[in-house]
Amino acid sequence: MKDKVFWTLMIIDGILVYLWFKFLDKIQKY
């Protein structure tokens, strides 16, 4: 159970970081 929660958090964290960098990339273009 603990491992499942850990991996879920890792995946969510990865998605958030990915979206954040995409967002920053959009800002820098303007």
C-alpha distance matrix in Angstrom:
0.0 3.8 5.4 5.2 6.5 8.7 10.1 10.8 12.6 14.4 15.6 16.8 18.4 20.1 21.4 22.8 24.5 26.0 27.3 28.7 30.6 31.9 33.1 34.8 36.5 37.9 39.3 41.0 42.9 44.8
3.8 0.0 3.8 5.4 5.3 6.2 8.8 10.0 10.7 12.4 14.4 15.5 16.5 18.4 20.2 21.2 22.5 24.4 25.9 26.9 28.7 30.4 31.5 32.9 34.7 36.4 37.6 39.1 41.2 43.1
5.4 3.8 0.0 3.8 5.5 5.0 6.2 8.5 9.8 10.4 12.3 14.2 15.1 16.4 18.4 19.9 20.9 22.4 24.3 25.5 26.9 28.6 30.1 31.4 32.9 34.7 36.2 37.5 39.4 41.6
5.2 5.4 3.8 0.0 3.8 5.4 5.3 6.1 8.6 9.9 10.6 12.3 14.1 15.3 16.6 18.4 20.0 21.1 22.7 24.2 25.9 27.1 28.6 30.3 31.7 33.2 34.9 36.4 38.1 40.2
6.5 5.3 5.5 3.8 0.0 3.8 5.5 5.1 6.2 8.6 10.0 10.5 12.1 14.2 15.4 16.4 18.2 19.9 21.1 22.3 24.4 25.8 26.7 28.4 30.2 31.6 32.9 34.7 36.6 38.4
8.7 6.2 5.0 5.4 3.8 0.0 3.8 5.5 5.2 6.2 8.7 10.0 10.5 12.3 14.4 15.3 16.4 18.3 20.1 20.9 22.6 24.4 25.6 26.9 28.6 30.4 31.6 33.0 35.1 37.1
10.1 8.8 6.2 5.3 5.5 3.8 0.0 3.8 5.4 4.9 6.1 8.6 9.6 10.4 12.3 14.1 15.2 16.4 18.3 19.7 21.1 22.5 24.2 25.6 26.9 28.7 30.3 31.6 33.4 35.7
10.8 10.0 8.5 6.1 5.1 5.5 3.8 0.0 3.8 5.4 5.2 6.2 8.5 9.9 10.7 12.3 14.3 15.4 16.6 18.3 20.1 21.2 22.5 24.4 25.9 27.2 28.8 30.5 32.2 34.2
12.6 10.7 9.8 8.6 6.2 5.2 5.4 3.8 0.0 3.8 5.4 5.1 5.9 8.5 9.8 10.4 12.1 14.1 15.3 16.2 18.2 19.9 20.8 22.3 24.2 25.7 26.9 28.5 30.5 32.4
14.4 12.4 10.4 9.9 8.6 6.2 4.9 5.4 3.8 0.0 3.8 5.5 5.1 6.1 8.7 9.9 10.5 12.2 14.3 15.2 16.5 18.3 19.8 21.0 22.5 24.4 25.8 27.1 29.0 31.2
15.6 14.4 12.3 10.6 10.0 8.7 6.1 5.2 5.4 3.8 0.0 3.8 5.4 5.1 6.3 8.7 9.9 10.5 12.4 14.2 15.5 16.6 18.3 20.1 21.2 22.8 24.6 26.0 27.6 29.8
16.8 15.5 14.2 12.3 10.5 10.0 8.6 6.2 5.1 5.5 3.8 0.0 3.8 5.4 5.1 6.2 8.7 9.8 10.6 12.2 14.4 15.4 16.4 18.4 20.0 21.2 22.7 24.5 26.2 28.1
18.4 16.5 15.1 14.1 12.1 10.5 9.6 8.5 5.9 5.1 5.4 3.8 0.0 3.8 5.5 5.1 6.2 8.6 9.9 10.4 12.4 14.2 15.2 16.4 18.3 20.0 21.1 22.6 24.7 26.7
20.1 18.4 16.4 15.3 14.2 12.3 10.4 9.9 8.5 6.1 5.1 5.4 3.8 0.0 3.8 5.5 5.2 6.1 8.6 9.8 10.7 12.3 14.2 15.4 16.6 18.5 20.2 21.3 23.1 25.4
21.4 20.2 18.4 16.6 15.4 14.4 12.3 10.7 9.8 8.7 6.3 5.1 5.5 3.8 0.0 3.8 5.5 5.0 6.1 8.5 10.0 10.5 12.2 14.3 15.3 16.6 18.5 20.2 21.6 23.7
22.8 21.2 19.9 18.4 16.4 15.3 14.1 12.3 10.4 9.9 8.7 6.2 5.1 5.5 3.8 0.0 3.8 5.4 5.1 6.0 8.6 9.8 10.3 12.2 14.2 15.3 16.6 18.4 20.3 22.0
24.5 22.5 20.9 20.0 18.2 16.4 15.2 14.3 12.1 10.5 9.9 8.7 6.2 5.2 5.5 3.8 0.0 3.8 5.5 5.0 6.2 8.6 9.7 10.5 12.2 14.3 15.4 16.6 18.7 20.8
26.0 24.4 22.4 21.1 19.9 18.3 16.4 15.4 14.1 12.2 10.5 9.8 8.6 6.1 5.0 5.4 3.8 0.0 3.8 5.5 5.3 6.3 8.6 10.0 10.7 12.5 14.5 15.6 17.1 19.5
27.3 25.9 24.3 22.7 21.1 20.1 18.3 16.6 15.3 14.3 12.4 10.6 9.9 8.6 6.1 5.1 5.5 3.8 0.0 3.8 5.5 5.0 6.1 8.7 9.8 10.6 12.5 14.4 15.7 17.6
28.7 26.9 25.5 24.2 22.3 20.9 19.7 18.3 16.2 15.2 14.2 12.2 10.4 9.8 8.5 6.0 5.0 5.5 3.8 0.0 3.8 5.4 5.0 6.2 8.6 9.9 10.7 12.5 14.6 16.3
30.6 28.7 26.9 25.9 24.4 22.6 21.1 20.1 18.2 16.5 15.5 14.4 12.4 10.7 10.0 8.6 6.2 5.3 5.5 3.8 0.0 3.8 5.3 5.0 6.1 8.6 9.9 10.6 12.6 15.0
31.9 30.4 28.6 27.1 25.8 24.4 22.5 21.2 19.9 18.3 16.6 15.4 14.2 12.3 10.5 9.8 8.6 6.3 5.0 5.4 3.8 0.0 3.8 5.5 5.1 6.3 8.9 10.1 11.0 13.4
33.1 31.5 30.1 28.6 26.7 25.6 24.2 22.5 20.8 19.8 18.3 16.4 15.2 14.2 12.2 10.3 9.7 8.6 6.1 5.0 5.3 3.8 0.0 3.8 5.4 5.2 6.5 8.9 10.3 11.7
34.8 32.9 31.4 30.3 28.4 26.9 25.6 24.4 22.3 21.0 20.1 18.4 16.4 15.4 14.3 12.2 10.5 10.0 8.7 6.2 5.0 5.5 3.8 0.0 3.8 5.4 5.1 6.3 8.9 10.5
36.5 34.7 32.9 31.7 30.2 28.6 26.9 25.9 24.2 22.5 21.2 20.0 18.3 16.6 15.3 14.2 12.2 10.7 9.8 8.6 6.1 5.1 5.4 3.8 0.0 3.8 5.5 5.3 6.6 9.4
37.9 36.4 34.7 33.2 31.6 30.4 28.7 27.2 25.7 24.4 22.8 21.2 20.0 18.5 16.6 15.3 14.3 12.5 10.6 9.9 8.6 6.3 5.2 5.4 3.8 0.0 3.8 5.6 5.5 7.2
39.3 37.6 36.2 34.9 32.9 31.6 30.3 28.8 26.9 25.8 24.6 22.7 21.1 20.2 18.5 16.6 15.4 14.5 12.5 10.7 9.9 8.9 6.5 5.1 5.5 3.8 0.0 3.8 5.5 5.7
41.0 39.1 37.5 36.4 34.7 33.0 31.6 30.5 28.5 27.1 26.0 24.5 22.6 21.3 20.2 18.4 16.6 15.6 14.4 12.5 10.6 10.1 8.9 6.3 5.3 5.6 3.8 0.0 3.8 5.5
42.9 41.2 39.4 38.1 36.6 35.1 33.4 32.2 30.5 29.0 27.6 26.2 24.7 23.1 21.6 20.3 18.7 17.1 15.7 14.6 12.6 11.0 10.3 8.9 6.6 5.5 5.5 3.8 0.0 3.8
44.8 43.1 41.6 40.2 38.4 37.1 35.7 34.2 32.4 31.2 29.8 28.1 26.7 25.4 23.7 22.0 20.8 19.5 17.6 16.3 15.0 13.4 11.7 10.5 9.4 7.2 5.7 5.5 3.8 0.0
